[in-house]
Amino acid sequence: MAQRPRLPHVTCPACGGRAFARGSGKTSAFYRELYFHCRNPDTCGHEFVVAMEAVRTVKPSKFPGGQNVLPLTTWNAGAPGNPANDDDEPPGEPAATALAT
């Protein structure tokens, strides 16, 4: 028996619980909307949309010249400690000072 693929989850912005993707819509080569439902339907039940967007290329495709080309990351690629070298990980939370208004 094949194992079902794991659905992506995010933190519910209303209660902080887990919310899971239940469907998608509005798609293009670079953009997709995912519909999420909070796993706490009795206590929260929040339903919301998460936008997913392809924004840049970290490693070019071996098939250049395709229809859909993203801009290539250009800052000092290869330099030790450069963020471009670790760009395959999701960005961290912003510093608390960046959130102050």
Secondary structure, DSSP 8 states (H G I E B T S, - for coil): --------EEE-TTTSSEEEEEEEES--SSEEEEEEEES-TTTT--EEEEEEE---BSS--SS-S-S----B--SSTTSTT-GGGGTTS------HHHH--
